[in-house]
Amino acid sequence: MNITIIGTGYVGLTSGTCFAEVGHHVTCVDNNQEKIETLLRGEIPIYEPGLADLVKANVDSGRLKFTTSTEDGVKSGDIIFIAVPTPPQPDGSVDLSFIEKVAREIAECLTPELGYRVIVDKSTVPVKTGDKVKQTVRRYAPDGVEFGVVSNPEFLREGCAVEDLLHPDRIVIGSNDEKALALMQKLYEPFVAPVLVTDINSAELIKHAANSFLALKISYINAVANICEASHADVEKVAEGIGMDKRIGRAFLNAGLGYGGSCFPKDIKAFIAISESLGQPFDLLKEVERINADQMNRFLDKIREKLWVFRDKKIALWGLAFKQNTDDVRESVAIRMAKVMLKEGARVIANDPQAIATAKKFGEFEGEIDYTPDMYAALDDADALVIATEWPQYANADLTEIARRLRTPLVFDGRNLLDPADTKAAGLEYECIGRAAVDAS
């Protein structure tokens, strides 16, 4: 099938590439000329495991093309995906101006001669956005144009997005247009996954509800971790015990510094705003946000308790990305912690396998921060090591080398990556989250 993706950000580029990988012909559109030129050179602007090779292979095969022309995209695509940003506004509601702009541009490029087109919201949008897209296209399109509107939410995990797209656990297609639904089901035939067909409003709600529930699980286990510390229990064992219940599951029950990234914080604020606009306040999610914000502050207090003050202390920070296997630093707890430590007078030297360049670009640090590509070099003469991102190389670090290089043998593990007994054997003083029983031993 012939597909157009408007927007070559994280979702658009990864989705378009994977559609091409299964045999569809894809045109990706973006109004950023520099980004398109970068993609045409075979380079990609983000780090996502496996994506660069797929982009190159599908460009070489002729199934994946890039352009700045919306008109060309509308002409070539029987199905047109909208995958543009939906940033938060100051009150937490979603800024839909990019969606409206693209919907209008699509409408102005449609003609009766092109035939039926399916317009798909791939961006995460509030419920009833599909109705607004339909109204906008109808308002600005010429008479006689035929089209359908679909909500097809994405469920991508950064760092696993290629796998999530090629082998999804479910595909949600929401529309009130039978012709559009039939075309979307044909589009997804190469993907072996359950397909859930719904009305458009339900599909739009599924995305916000899913992300909010996962964030709730994270905040829940972090709240449990605080109880574990107070009662000298081990949150790892507690999480294992409750996660063995098939009704609950082990995923997203890892105690730590809390959630971050470009999706969860934004989507929870949006869902709160959506619920309030509908007269159904979702106070539970406000508590999820509060617990998440408190988690970083509690961890910083652990460090202050040992160091007394941050002023004139050298802190080795392992991790800048909001999670492993990505270079994304948006809403990163590591970045927020670094800013607090710098503000209080610390010197921070940071390592991350992928995110140093994006941290330099988007970190907006007020104060001195140093970077090193060598995780062990960051430790030299440092007063403490703070682990903020769950990269596997940190979990497999040489504990003897850590102890040898640090000025004082203090390790603050915000992701519970290390084994408390092993760190103790290496001569390290180890602080983690919710594992007081193990740590005390």
matplotlib code that plots the C-alpha trace (Angstrom):
import matplotlib.pyplot as plt

x = [0.0, 1.0, 1.4, 2.3, 3.6, 3.5, 6.1, 9.5, 9.9, 10.4, 7.0, 6.7, 10.2, 10.1, 6.5, 7.2, 10.4, 8.7, 5.8, 8.4, 10.2, 7.0, 6.6, 4.6, 5.7, 6.1, 6.6, 7.7, 7.0, 8.6, 8.7, 12.3, 14.5, 17.7, 16.1, 15.0, 18.5, 20.0, 17.6, 18.3, 22.0, 21.1, 21.6, 19.0, 18.5, 17.8, 19.3, 17.0, 18.5, 18.2, 16.5, 19.4, 20.0, 16.4, 16.2, 19.2, 17.9, 14.5, 15.7, 18.1, 15.1, 13.0, 10.2, 11.1, 11.2, 11.5, 10.2, 9.2, 6.2, 2.8, 1.2, 3.4, 2.7, -1.1, -1.0, 1.1, -0.5, -3.8, -3.4, -2.0, -0.7, -0.4, 2.5, 3.4, 4.1, 1.3, 3.2, 1.7, 0.4, 1.0, -2.2, -1.3, -3.8, -2.6, -1.5, -3.3, -2.1, 0.3, -2.5, -4.9, -2.2, -1.5, -5.2, -5.7, -2.7, -4.0, -7.4, -6.1, -4.1, -7.0, -9.0, -11.9, -9.7, -7.3, -10.1, -10.8, -8.1, -7.8, -6.4, -5.0, -4.1, -0.9, 0.0, -1.2, -4.3, -7.2, -10.5, -12.7, -9.7, -10.7, -14.0, -12.1, -9.8, -12.8, -14.4, -11.2, -10.7, -14.3, -14.1, -11.0, -11.2, -12.8, -16.3, -16.6, -13.5, -14.0, -12.1, -12.3, -10.7, -9.0, -7.3, -4.4, -2.5, 1.1, 2.4, 6.1, 8.8, 11.9, 14.8, 12.5, 10.4, 11.5, 10.6, 7.3, 6.3, 7.3, 6.0, 3.2, 1.2, -1.9, -3.1, -5.9, -7.9, -10.7, -13.1, -16.7, -16.0, -16.2, -14.2, -11.4, -11.4, -11.1, -8.1, -6.4, -6.9, -5.4, -2.4, -1.7, -2.1, 1.7, 1.9, 0.9, -0.9, -4.4, -6.4, -8.9, -11.4, -13.3, -15.1, -12.7, -13.3, -12.4, -9.2, -8.1, -8.8, -6.9, -3.5, -3.8, -5.4, -2.6, 0.3, -1.4, -1.9, 1.8, 2.9, 0.5, 2.4, 5.7, 4.5, 2.8, 6.0, 7.9, 5.4, 5.8, 9.6, 9.3, 7.4, 10.0, 12.7, 10.8, 10.0, 13.4, 11.9, 13.3, 11.2, 12.8, 11.3, 8.0, 7.8, 8.7, 6.0, 3.2, 4.4, 3.9, 0.2, -1.0, -3.5, -0.8, 2.4, 6.0, 6.5, 6.8, 7.2, 10.9, 11.5, 13.7, 13.8, 10.4, 9.3, 10.4, 10.7, 8.5, 5.4, 4.4, 4.7, 2.9, 0.2, -0.7, -1.0, -3.1, -5.4, -5.9, -6.9, -9.1, -11.0, -11.5, -12.8, -15.3, -16.4, -14.8, -11.7, -9.1, -7.6, -5.8, -3.4, -2.6, -1.3, 0.7, 2.4, 3.0, 4.7, 6.8, 8.0, 8.8, 10.8, 13.7, 13.6, 13.8, 16.8, 18.6, 18.0, 19.8, 22.8, 22.7, 22.5, 25.8, 27.7, 26.2, 26.2, 26.7, 28.9, 32.5, 31.7, 32.5, 29.7, 30.1, 26.8, 26.2, 23.3, 21.7, 19.0, 15.6, 16.0, 18.4, 18.7, 17.8, 19.5, 16.3, 16.8, 13.3, 11.9, 15.0, 15.3, 19.0, 19.0, 16.8, 19.0, 22.1, 20.5, 19.8, 23.3, 24.9, 22.6, 23.8, 27.4, 28.5, 30.7, 29.1, 30.9, 28.5, 28.7, 26.1, 26.6, 24.3, 22.9, 25.9, 25.3, 21.6, 22.3, 24.7, 22.0, 18.9, 20.2, 20.1, 22.4, 23.1, 26.5, 29.5, 29.0, 31.6, 31.1, 33.2, 32.7, 34.6, 32.3, 35.2, 37.1, 34.0, 34.9, 38.4, 38.6, 34.8, 33.1, 30.2, 28.8, 25.2, 23.6, 20.5, 19.9, 19.6, 22.2, 23.4, 27.0, 26.4, 24.7, 27.8, 30.3, 33.6, 32.9, 36.6, 37.4, 34.7, 36.1, 39.6, 38.8, 36.3, 37.7, 35.1, 33.4, 29.8, 27.5, 23.9, 22.0, 18.8, 17.9, 18.7, 21.2, 23.9, 23.9, 24.1, 26.2, 28.6, 29.1, 29.7, 32.3, 34.0, 34.3, 31.6, 29.0, 25.8, 22.5, 19.6, 15.8, 13.5, 16.1, 16.8, 16.7, 19.5, 21.4, 21.4, 22.9]
y = [0.0, 3.6, 5.4, 9.0, 10.0, 13.7, 14.4, 12.6, 12.8, 9.7, 8.2, 9.2, 8.1, 4.8, 4.0, 5.0, 2.9, -0.2, 0.1, 0.2, -2.8, -5.0, -4.0, -0.8, 2.2, 5.1, 8.8, 10.7, 14.5, 17.1, 20.9, 20.9, 21.0, 20.3, 17.2, 15.9, 16.4, 14.6, 11.6, 11.6, 11.2, 8.1, 9.7, 9.8, 12.5, 10.2, 7.1, 4.1, 0.6, -1.0, 2.0, 3.5, 0.2, -0.2, 3.4, 2.8, -0.5, 0.8, 4.0, 1.8, -0.4, 2.5, 1.8, 4.8, 8.3, 11.7, 15.1, 18.6, 18.7, 17.9, 18.1, 15.3, 13.3, 13.7, 12.7, 9.6, 8.2, 6.4, 6.5, 9.7, 9.6, 12.7, 12.2, 15.7, 16.9, 17.5, 19.4, 20.3, 23.8, 25.5, 24.1, 20.6, 20.4, 19.5, 22.0, 20.8, 23.6, 21.3, 18.8, 21.5, 23.0, 19.6, 18.7, 22.0, 21.5, 18.0, 19.4, 22.0, 19.4, 17.0, 16.9, 14.8, 13.3, 11.8, 9.5, 8.3, 9.1, 7.9, 10.4, 8.9, 10.5, 8.7, 11.5, 11.1, 13.4, 14.0, 12.3, 14.0, 15.2, 13.0, 14.9, 18.2, 16.8, 15.7, 19.1, 20.9, 18.7, 19.1, 22.9, 23.4, 20.7, 21.3, 20.0, 16.4, 15.1, 11.7, 10.8, 9.0, 9.8, 7.1, 7.1, 4.6, 5.2, 4.2, 2.1, 2.5, 2.2, 4.2, 1.8, -1.0, 0.9, -1.2, -4.4, -2.9, -1.9, -5.0, -7.3, -5.4, -6.9, -5.2, -2.8, -0.4, 1.1, 3.5, 4.9, 5.3, 4.8, 1.2, 1.9, 3.5, 0.5, -2.0, -0.1, 0.1, -3.6, -4.4, -2.1, -4.1, -7.6, -8.1, -7.6, -10.7, -9.2, -8.9, -6.0, -4.1, -2.2, 0.6, 3.8, 6.8, 8.2, 4.9, 4.6, 8.0, 7.3, 4.0, 5.6, 8.1, 5.4, 2.9, 5.3, 6.6, 3.1, 2.3, 5.5, 4.5, 1.2, 3.0, 5.4, 2.6, 0.5, 3.6, 4.3, 0.7, 1.1, 3.9, 1.6, -1.1, 1.3, 2.3, -1.3, -2.8, -4.9, -5.5, -3.9, -6.2, -9.2, -7.5, -6.6, -10.2, -11.5, -9.3, -9.5, -13.2, -12.6, -12.9, -10.2, -7.8, -8.8, -7.8, -5.2, -1.5, -2.6, -1.6, 0.9, 3.8, 7.5, 7.5, 8.0, 10.6, 11.0, 12.6, 10.5, 9.7, 13.2, 14.8, 12.2, 12.1, 15.9, 15.7, 13.0, 15.0, 18.0, 15.9, 14.4, 17.8, 19.3, 16.5, 17.2, 14.0, 14.9, 12.1, 12.9, 9.5, 10.7, 13.8, 11.6, 9.6, 12.8, 13.8, 10.5, 10.7, 14.2, 13.3, 10.3, 12.4, 14.7, 11.7, 10.4, 13.7, 13.8, 10.4, 11.9, 15.1, 13.0, 11.3, 14.3, 16.9, 19.5, 19.4, 22.6, 21.8, 18.1, 16.3, 14.0, 11.3, 10.9, 7.8, 8.4, 11.3, 9.8, 9.3, 5.5, 3.0, 2.4, 6.0, 9.4, 11.2, 13.5, 15.1, 15.1, 13.1, 12.6, 12.5, 15.9, 17.3, 15.9, 17.3, 20.8, 20.6, 19.4, 22.2, 24.8, 23.7, 24.1, 20.6, 19.9, 17.2, 15.0, 12.9, 9.8, 8.3, 5.8, 7.8, 11.0, 13.3, 15.2, 15.6, 16.7, 19.3, 20.5, 20.4, 20.1, 23.9, 23.6, 26.7, 25.9, 23.8, 20.3, 18.1, 15.1, 12.0, 9.1, 6.9, 5.8, 5.0, 8.3, 10.1, 8.5, 9.8, 11.8, 12.0, 12.2, 10.0, 8.0, 8.6, 6.1, 7.6, 5.6, 1.8, 1.2, -2.5, -1.4, 0.3, -2.8, -4.9, -2.4, -3.5, -2.7, -2.9, -0.3, 1.9, 1.7, 2.3, 5.5, 7.2, 9.6, 8.4, 5.0, 6.3, 4.9, 6.1, 3.7, 5.3, 2.3, -0.6, -2.0, -3.2, -6.1, -4.7, -7.7, -7.4, -3.6, -4.2, -6.9, -4.4, -1.9, 0.5, 2.2, 1.6, 3.4, 2.3, 2.5, 0.4, -2.3, -1.4, -5.0, -6.0, -2.8, -3.1, -6.5]
z = [0.0, -0.5, 2.9, 3.9, 7.3, 8.1, 10.8, 11.0, 14.8, 16.9, 16.2, 12.6, 11.5, 13.3, 12.1, 8.5, 8.5, 9.9, 7.5, 4.7, 6.2, 5.8, 2.2, 2.0, 0.0, 2.4, 1.9, 5.0, 5.1, 7.3, 7.0, 8.4, 5.3, 7.3, 8.9, 5.5, 4.0, 7.0, 6.4, 2.7, 3.5, 5.4, 8.9, 11.6, 14.2, 17.1, 18.7, 18.6, 18.4, 14.9, 13.3, 11.4, 9.5, 8.7, 7.3, 5.1, 3.8, 3.0, 1.3, -0.8, -1.7, -2.8, -0.4, 1.9, 0.7, 2.4, 1.2, 2.5, 0.3, 1.9, -1.5, -2.8, 0.3, 0.0, -3.7, -3.1, 0.0, 0.2, 3.9, 5.5, 9.0, 11.2, 13.5, 14.7, 18.2, 20.7, 23.4, 26.8, 27.5, 30.8, 32.3, 31.3, 28.4, 25.0, 22.4, 19.2, 16.9, 15.0, 14.4, 13.2, 10.9, 9.3, 9.0, 7.2, 4.9, 4.0, 3.3, 0.9, -1.0, -1.5, -4.7, -5.8, -8.6, -6.0, -4.7, -1.2, 1.5, 5.1, 7.5, 10.6, 14.0, 15.1, 17.5, 21.1, 21.3, 23.6, 23.1, 20.5, 18.5, 15.6, 15.4, 15.1, 12.4, 10.4, 10.8, 9.8, 6.7, 5.7, 6.2, 4.0, 1.4, -2.0, -2.6, -3.6, -1.6, 0.0, 3.2, 6.5, 9.8, 12.1, 15.5, 15.5, 18.7, 19.1, 22.0, 21.5, 24.2, 23.5, 23.2, 22.0, 19.3, 16.3, 18.1, 19.3, 15.8, 14.0, 16.7, 18.5, 21.3, 20.0, 17.2, 18.0, 15.1, 15.9, 13.4, 12.6, 8.9, 7.6, 4.4, 6.5, 8.9, 6.0, 4.6, 8.0, 8.6, 5.2, 6.1, 9.2, 7.6, 7.6, 11.4, 13.3, 16.3, 17.7, 16.2, 18.4, 16.3, 18.3, 17.8, 17.4, 20.9, 22.6, 20.6, 21.6, 25.3, 25.2, 24.8, 27.7, 29.9, 29.1, 29.8, 33.0, 34.3, 33.7, 35.5, 38.3, 38.7, 38.9, 41.5, 43.4, 43.7, 44.7, 47.5, 48.6, 48.5, 51.0, 53.3, 52.8, 53.9, 57.0, 57.9, 56.9, 54.1, 50.6, 47.8, 45.2, 47.0, 47.5, 43.8, 42.8, 45.1, 43.9, 40.3, 40.3, 40.5, 36.9, 37.5, 38.3, 36.4, 37.2, 34.5, 35.7, 39.3, 39.5, 42.4, 41.5, 40.8, 39.1, 35.5, 33.0, 29.2, 26.6, 27.2, 30.7, 32.3, 29.4, 29.0, 32.7, 32.8, 29.6, 31.0, 34.2, 32.0, 29.8, 32.8, 34.3, 31.0, 31.0, 34.6, 35.9, 37.9, 38.0, 41.5, 41.6, 38.8, 40.8, 43.5, 41.0, 39.9, 43.6, 44.4, 41.3, 42.1, 45.7, 44.7, 43.4, 46.4, 48.8, 46.9, 47.0, 50.8, 51.0, 49.3, 51.5, 54.6, 53.8, 52.2, 54.5, 51.7, 48.0, 47.9, 46.7, 46.3, 43.1, 42.0, 39.4, 37.6, 35.6, 33.3, 31.6, 29.4, 31.0, 30.5, 28.9, 25.1, 24.2, 23.9, 25.0, 28.0, 28.0, 31.5, 32.6, 36.4, 35.9, 34.4, 37.1, 39.8, 38.1, 38.1, 41.8, 42.7, 40.6, 42.1, 45.5, 44.6, 43.5, 40.6, 38.4, 35.9, 33.9, 31.7, 29.4, 26.5, 24.2, 25.7, 26.2, 22.9, 23.6, 27.2, 25.9, 23.5, 25.7, 29.3, 29.9, 32.9, 35.0, 36.4, 35.5, 34.3, 32.8, 30.5, 29.8, 27.5, 30.0, 32.9, 35.1, 34.5, 35.9, 39.3, 39.7, 43.0, 43.2, 46.6, 45.4, 42.5, 41.6, 39.3, 37.5, 34.4, 34.1, 31.4, 31.5, 31.6, 34.9, 36.3, 35.3, 36.5, 38.1, 41.8, 42.8, 40.1, 41.5, 45.0, 43.8, 41.9, 44.3, 46.9, 49.3, 48.7, 48.5, 45.9, 45.5, 43.2, 42.0, 39.8, 42.2, 39.6, 41.9, 44.4, 48.0, 49.2, 46.4, 46.9, 50.6, 49.8, 47.5, 50.4, 49.1, 51.2, 49.2, 49.2, 47.1, 47.1, 49.2, 50.1, 53.8, 55.0, 52.6, 53.0, 56.8, 56.7]

ax = plt.figure().add_subplot(projection="3d")
ax.plot(x, y, z, "-o")
ax.set_aspect("equal")
plt.show()
